[in-house]
């Protein structure tokens, strides 16, 4: 099997080409060929899982992520992706566990902190959501998503002054998001309502 790495590279290039051409069905077939020929590689299984998730085939995506994590249990990105899929399936407690596993394995995985925050919001666990979203904003200080959610949670927690601080902060680099928060919350950066 001396040519296996070359064959794997060729199949990967073919799958990428099909994806660039917008032919996900063809790319999916290539990934399935790769899975059959190279079962010891995570890339084809992760790629197929991603395609399933993009197509909204959540149960298929979950099955692939479960298979990935059975084989490679320390892959933080797969735990994050499984959390996302579980959230889409409405399995919030399991999603929270998956995001938590991702953050334990890779504490700087900002997307997992964000996902954890969103799930905690849905579960009504707002104090815990604040912690997760603050960690997300520490890791991604210039991304408005965590800041936006954090401001909304602070309003829901009856902490408008904290939300106002976030709005002021956002005005410095994401004025449109700051303005959206002002419209949605009625809070003004000057502190008045």
N, C-alpha and C positions, 0 to 999 in steps of 0.2 A: 504494500500500500504506500509505496514511495511517493506517489503523485497525489496523495490525499490533500495535502495543504494547497496544492495548485488547483485541484478540483473544487475545493471549498471556496477558494478565492474567486474562481470563475463563476460559481453558482451565486456567490454573494453579489458580484458585479451584475450578473443577469437580473437578480431580484431588484437591485437598486435601479437598473435601467427600466424595468417594468413599472416601478413606482414613479420614476420621473415622467414616464409616459402616461401616468394615470391609470394604469392597468393593474389594479390591486388584486384582481382575481388571478392574473398570471403570476404576480409576485407571490401570492399565497401558495400557488402550486409549487413554485421553486423552493419556498421555505419548507413545504412538506417533504419535498425530495431531500432537502438538506437534513431534515430531522431523521428521515429514514436512513440516510447514508452516514450521518455523523451524530449519532445519539449522545455522544459524550460532549457535545458543544452546546453551550447555553444560547448563543446568538440566534440560531434559527428558531428555537422555541420562543424566545423572548420577542422576536420579530413577528412571529405568527400571533402571539398573544396581543401585541400592539395593534396589528391589523384587525383582529377580532374586536378589540375595544373601540377602535376608530369607526368600525361599522355598526357599533351598538350591539354586538353579539356578546353580551356581558357574561353569559354562562360559559361560552366557549373560552373567552378570555380568562375567566376565573380558573377553568380547568387547566389551562396552559400555565398560569402563574402558580397554581398549586403543584403542578408537575415540576416546574422550575425550582420551587422552594423545597420540594421533597429532595431534590438532587443537590441544590446549592442553597442551603438554609441561611447562609450568612451574606446574601446579596441584598443590601439595603434598598437598591433601586427596585428590585422585584417586589420587596415588601411594600414599598411606596405604591407601586403600580397595582398590586393586589388590593391595597387599601382604597385606592381610587375606584377600582372595579366593584368592590364590596359596597362602597358608598352608593354607587349607581344602582346596585341591586337592592338598596334599602337595608342592608345588613350593617347597621351603624355600629353596634358593639364590636363586631368582628373587624370592621374597618378601623375603628379606633385602636384595636389591638395590633393590626397590621402597621398602621402609621407609627405606633409606639415602638414596635420592633425595629422599624426603619430608623427611627431617631436614636435608638439605643446602639444600633450597629454603626450608624454614621451620624453623629450629633450635629454635623454641619449641613445636613440635607434639608435645606430651607423649605423645599416643596412638601416634605413630610410634616414639618411643623405646621405649615399652612393647612394642609389636609386635616391634620389632627384638630386644629382650631375650628375649621368648618364643621367637622363632625361633632365636636363638643358643643358648638352653637346649636346644631340641630337637636342634640340631646338635652338642651337647656342647662348645660353645665358651664355657665358663663364665666365664673371665676377661673376655672381651669382653661377655658378658651383664651382668656386674657394672657395667661402664662405662655401658651403655645404661640399665640399671635405675636407677643412681644419677642419671643425667640426668633420667629420668622423675620420680624422687622430688623432685629439685630444682624441677622445673616444677610438680609436683602434690604438695606436701608433706602435704596433708591427705587424700589418697586412699590407702586401705590396699592397693590392688592391687599397685603397684610395690614397696612395702615388703614385702609378703608374699612375692612372688617373689624379691626380693633376699635375704631371710632364708633362703629355701629353697636358693638358689644358694650362699650362704655355708656352709650346712651341707654341701652336696655338695662344696664346695671344701675341706672340713676346716678351716673357719674358724668354729668354734662361738662364739667370743667376739664376733665381728662379728654373728652372728645374735642373740645375747643382747642386744647393744646395740639392735638393731632391735626386739626384743620389748619391751624397756623403753620405747623411744620410742613404740611402738604402744599401750602401756598408757595413755598420756596422752590419747589421743583415739579409739582403736579397741580397747577392752579385749576385745571378743569375738574379734577377729582375733588379738590377742596370745595369748589363751587357746587358740585353735585351733593356733597355732604351737607353744605349749608342749606341747599334746597330741600333735601330729604329730612333733615333734623330740625330745621328752623333755628339752629345755633349760628351765631355770628362770631367771627374770630375775635371781635372786641369783647366777647363774653356776654353780650346782651342777647336776649331772645326775642 
